[in-house]
Amino acid sequence: MKKLMILLGIALFLACAQREGPIEPKDAFKIVGWVTTIGPVNDVEVRDGWAFIAAGELGLTTVDVRDPRAPVRVGHLDVPNGYAKAIATLNGAHRSFAFVAAGSFLGALVADITDPARPSFWGAIGGGIVDVVESFEDVAVVDTMLYVADRSGGLASFTIKEIEEVPDPHLVHRLRTDGWARGVCVYDTVIFIAQGEAGVMTAHRKPGNFSGVLEPLDSFDTEDYANDVAAGRFGDQVIAFVADNARGIWVIDATDPANLIQVGWHRTPGNAKKLFLHRDRLLVADSYEGLLVLEVSRPDRPCILGQYIVNSCVSVAADDNYIYVGTTRNGLVILEW
């Protein structure tokens, strides 16, 4: 019996030691590229062959992924006295910009990324403005508006219409949330806010020149801690997916954003941190359990398509061919669908 227990212990150790990599379904994903980033990949956005990374104390990092099999870390921009948590990009008329949620002192960094290899400082949002910045946690850009999840400060909106001429967008409106504002996404005229221990909140953005004015609609209290939210249309329904830490993914019917209804749920093995919705695939950064990909063509019945185990998975992005996995220890990992 003692020998049997020893053999079982050895087998368990070897199984755990080999968990780095894809698990069932087999061959669901293939790693094609990897690059160290020095700092953590707290958030990543990919566009035009470049990955833009919010890298904590290391600020903004740019990675050339035009050849995903040979990604190259190229550009860098410090975030003075800040900690880069999230990123959103925008193509303006003459310049391209990255907005980096940078914590409590700076607020949000505005970087000129017209040349992604040489990002440069353009301005800052919120830094030093009394009662504006608590701690910027997430950012979303829609049309000429920037929406910022501002921790205990709620959701703040800023106009960026004239940012190319005046790199100092002013605060338009602030919406107080029931909990700590952690994540934000915008679908059509509805804003979804992951608000920590208070679940998810919806708000309406007015059209035209008043799109920065926010009107609260409804809240749905999840059971753990809502870190992030993603939303999209599935047939006649608008569906919101909420990353609720150890409780996994809540599926909410938000067709009527003033009447949120739970229609599904999926328990993830780790702690769900960040989401990325790509067509009928929901990608979940599930912390110590790596990347999960869920099939959500039937939103009320999400099912797992595959998983890639990688230490400390905290962010994810995707295009039609590749998945970009952000970690706190292993840099940026690129997988093929």
C-alpha positions in Angstrom: 0.0 0.0 0.0 2.8 2.4 0.8 4.4 1.8 -2.6 1.0 2.4 -4.2 0.6 5.7 -2.4 4.1 6.8 -3.5 3.4 5.9 -7.1 0.1 7.8 -7.0 1.9 10.8 -5.5 4.5 10.7 -8.3 1.8 10.5 -11.0 -0.1 13.4 -9.5 3.1 15.5 -9.4 3.9 14.8 -13.0 0.3 15.5 -14.1 0.4 18.9 -12.3 3.9 19.7 -13.7 2.6 19.2 -17.3 -0.4 21.5 -17.0 1.3 24.3 -18.8 -0.3 24.1 -22.3 -3.5 23.1 -24.0 -5.9 20.6 -22.3 -9.1 18.9 -23.6 -10.4 19.4 -26.2 -7.0 18.4 -27.6 -5.3 20.6 -30.2 -7.9 23.3 -29.6 -5.2 25.9 -29.7 -1.7 26.0 -30.9 0.9 28.4 -29.5 2.6 30.3 -32.3 4.4 33.2 -30.6 5.5 34.5 -27.3 7.2 37.7 -26.1 8.4 38.8 -22.7 7.1 42.2 -21.6 9.0 42.9 -18.4 5.9 44.2 -16.8 2.5 42.4 -16.5 0.1 42.4 -19.4 -2.8 43.8 -17.4 -4.7 44.6 -20.6 -4.1 44.2 -24.4 -5.6 45.7 -27.5 -4.6 44.6 -31.0 -5.0 46.6 -34.1 -3.3 47.1 -37.4 -0.6 44.4 -36.6 0.3 45.9 -33.3 -0.4 44.9 -29.7 -0.8 47.8 -27.2 -0.3 46.7 -23.6 -1.0 48.2 -20.3 2.0 46.9 -18.4 1.6 48.1 -14.8 4.6 50.1 -13.5 6.2 49.7 -16.9 3.4 51.9 -18.5 2.5 51.4 -22.2 4.3 48.8 -24.2 3.9 48.2 -27.9 4.6 44.9 -29.6 4.9 44.3 -33.4 2.6 41.3 -34.1 2.5 41.7 -37.9 4.2 38.3 -37.9 2.5 36.6 -34.9 5.1 33.8 -35.1 7.8 36.3 -34.3 6.4 39.1 -32.1 8.8 41.8 -31.2 8.6 44.2 -28.3 9.4 47.6 -29.8 8.0 50.7 -28.1 7.6 51.9 -24.5 6.2 54.9 -22.7 6.4 55.5 -19.0 3.3 56.3 -16.9 4.6 58.8 -14.4 3.7 57.9 -10.8 1.0 55.5 -12.2 0.2 51.9 -12.8 -1.2 51.0 -16.2 -4.3 48.8 -15.7 -6.3 49.0 -19.0 -6.1 50.4 -22.5 -8.3 51.6 -25.3 -7.2 53.0 -28.7 -8.7 55.4 -31.2 -7.9 56.5 -34.7 -8.4 60.3 -35.0 -8.4 62.3 -38.2 -4.7 62.9 -38.2 -3.3 61.0 -35.2 -3.9 57.7 -33.4 -4.2 57.6 -29.6 -4.1 55.2 -26.7 -5.9 55.9 -23.5 -4.3 54.2 -20.6 -6.1 53.8 -17.2 -3.2 54.7 -15.0 -4.4 54.6 -11.4 -5.0 57.4 -8.9 -2.4 60.1 -9.4 -2.3 60.5 -13.2 -5.8 59.4 -14.0 -5.5 58.3 -17.6 -2.5 58.8 -19.9 -3.1 59.9 -23.4 -0.4 58.6 -25.8 0.1 59.5 -29.4 0.5 56.1 -31.1 0.5 57.3 -34.7 3.9 55.6 -34.9 3.4 52.5 -32.7 7.1 52.0 -32.5 7.5 55.3 -30.8 4.6 56.2 -28.6 4.8 59.7 -27.1 3.1 61.6 -24.3 0.2 63.7 -25.5 -1.8 64.5 -22.4 -3.5 63.3 -19.3 -7.1 63.0 -18.1 -8.2 63.6 -14.6 -4.9 63.9 -12.9 -5.0 66.7 -10.3 -8.6 67.5 -10.8 -10.4 67.6 -7.5 -13.1 64.9 -7.0 -12.5 63.4 -10.4 -10.0 60.6 -9.9 -10.3 57.8 -7.3 -8.5 55.1 -9.3 -9.0 54.6 -13.0 -9.6 50.9 -13.6 -10.9 50.6 -17.2 -11.5 52.6 -20.3 -13.8 52.4 -23.3 -13.9 54.7 -26.4 -17.0 55.2 -28.5 -17.3 57.9 -31.2 -16.1 61.1 -29.5 -16.5 59.9 -25.9 -14.2 58.3 -23.4 -15.9 56.3 -20.6 -13.8 55.5 -17.5 -14.5 53.1 -14.7 -13.3 55.1 -11.7 -13.4 52.7 -8.8 -15.4 54.3 -6.0 -15.9 57.4 -8.1 -18.3 55.5 -10.5 -18.3 56.0 -14.2 -16.9 59.2 -15.7 -17.3 60.4 -19.2 -15.0 62.7 -21.1 -15.3 64.3 -24.5 -12.4 63.6 -26.9 -13.9 65.4 -29.9 -11.2 68.0 -30.1 -8.4 66.1 -28.5 -6.1 66.5 -31.5 -6.1 70.3 -30.9 -6.5 70.4 -27.2 -5.1 67.3 -25.4 -7.1 67.9 -22.2 -10.6 66.5 -22.6 -12.9 67.8 -19.9 -15.2 65.8 -17.6 -18.7 65.8 -18.9 -20.6 63.7 -16.4 -20.2 61.2 -13.6 -22.5 58.4 -12.7 -22.3 57.0 -9.2 -22.3 53.3 -9.1 -23.6 50.9 -6.4 -20.1 49.4 -6.0 -16.6 49.9 -7.2 -16.5 50.5 -10.9 -14.1 47.9 -12.3 -14.9 47.3 -15.9 -16.9 49.1 -18.7 -18.1 48.3 -22.2 -20.5 50.0 -24.5 -23.0 48.4 -26.9 -25.0 50.7 -29.0 -26.4 53.3 -26.6 -26.1 51.2 -23.5 -23.1 51.2 -21.1 -22.4 48.2 -19.0 -20.4 48.6 -15.8 -18.9 45.8 -13.8 -19.2 47.2 -10.3 -17.4 44.8 -8.0 -19.4 43.4 -5.1 -22.5 45.1 -6.5 -22.6 43.1 -9.8 -23.4 44.8 -13.1 -25.1 48.1 -13.8 -26.6 49.5 -17.1 -26.7 53.1 -18.1 -28.0 54.9 -21.1 -25.9 57.3 -23.1 -27.8 60.1 -24.9 -27.2 60.5 -28.6 -25.4 63.3 -30.4 -23.8 66.2 -28.5 -25.2 64.8 -25.2 -23.7 61.3 -25.4 -21.6 61.9 -22.4 -24.6 62.4 -20.1 -25.4 59.1 -18.4 -28.7 57.9 -17.1 -28.8 54.8 -14.8 -31.1 52.0 -15.9 -30.8 48.8 -13.8 -28.5 46.7 -11.8 -28.0 42.9 -11.3 -26.3 41.7 -8.2 -24.0 38.8 -9.0 -22.8 36.6 -6.1 -19.1 37.3 -6.0 -17.1 40.2 -7.5 -17.8 41.5 -11.0 -14.5 42.3 -12.6 -15.4 42.8 -16.2 -18.3 42.8 -18.7 -18.8 42.2 -22.4 -21.9 42.6 -24.5 -23.2 41.8 -28.0 -26.3 40.9 -30.0 -27.4 37.3 -30.5 -30.5 37.1 -32.7 -33.1 39.3 -31.2 -31.4 39.5 -27.8 -28.7 41.7 -26.4 -26.6 39.6 -24.0 -24.1 40.8 -21.4 -21.5 38.4 -20.0 -20.1 39.2 -16.5 -16.8 37.9 -15.2 -17.7 37.3 -11.6 -14.4 36.1 -10.1 -14.7 32.6 -8.5 -18.4 32.4 -9.5 -17.5 32.3 -13.2 -19.6 33.9 -16.0 -23.1 35.2 -15.6 -25.2 35.5 -18.7 -27.7 38.4 -18.6 -30.4 39.3 -21.1 -30.1 43.0 -21.5 -32.5 43.4 -24.5 -34.4 45.7 -22.2 -31.4 47.3 -20.4 -33.8 48.6 -17.7 -34.9 45.1 -16.9 -31.8 42.8 -16.6 -32.7 39.0 -16.5 -30.3 36.2 -15.9 -30.6 33.5 -18.6 -27.5 31.4 -18.1 -24.3 30.8 -16.1 -21.0 29.0 -16.5 -18.7 28.1 -13.6 -15.1 28.6 -14.5 -12.3 26.6 -12.7 -10.3 29.7 -11.8 -11.2 33.4 -11.1 -12.7 35.1 -14.1 -10.9 38.4 -14.5 -11.3 39.8 -18.1 -13.5 39.0 -21.1 -13.3 39.4 -24.8 -16.3 38.6 -27.1 -15.4 37.6 -30.6 -18.5 36.7 -32.6 -20.0 33.6 -30.9 -16.9 32.9 -28.8 -16.3 34.3 -25.3 -12.7 34.4 -24.2 -12.1 34.4 -20.5 -8.9 35.3 -18.7 -9.4 32.9 -15.8 -6.3 33.8 -13.7 -4.4 30.7 -12.5 -6.5 28.4 -14.8 -5.3 30.3 -17.9 -7.5 31.0 -20.9 -11.0 29.6 -21.4 -12.9 29.8 -24.7 -16.6 29.4 -24.5 -19.1 28.7 -27.3 -22.0 31.2 -26.8 -24.0 30.9 -29.9 -26.7 29.8 -27.5 -26.0 32.3 -24.8 -28.3 30.6 -22.3 -26.1 27.4 -22.7 -22.5 28.4 -22.8 -20.1 25.4 -23.3 -16.4 25.2 -23.1 -14.5 24.8 -26.5 -11.0 24.7 -25.1 -8.6 25.9 -22.5 -5.0 26.9 -22.4 -3.3 26.7 -19.1 -0.8 29.5 -18.5 0.2 31.1 -15.2 -1.6 34.2 -14.1 -3.8 34.9 -17.1 -5.3 38.4 -16.6 -6.2 39.7 -20.1 -7.1 38.6 -23.5 -7.9 39.9 -27.0 -8.5 38.2 -30.4 -8.9 38.6 -34.1 -10.1 36.2 -36.7 -6.9 34.1 -36.7 -5.2 34.6 -33.3 -5.8 34.9 -29.6 -3.5 37.2 -27.6 -3.2 36.1 -24.0 -1.9 38.5 -21.4 -0.2 37.2 -18.2 1.5 38.7 -15.2 4.4 36.3 -15.4 4.8 34.9 -19.0 4.4 38.1 -21.0 2.2 38.0 -24.1 1.3 34.5 -25.5 -0.1 34.2 -29.1 -2.3 31.3 -29.9 -3.8 30.2 -33.2 -7.5 29.4 -33.2 
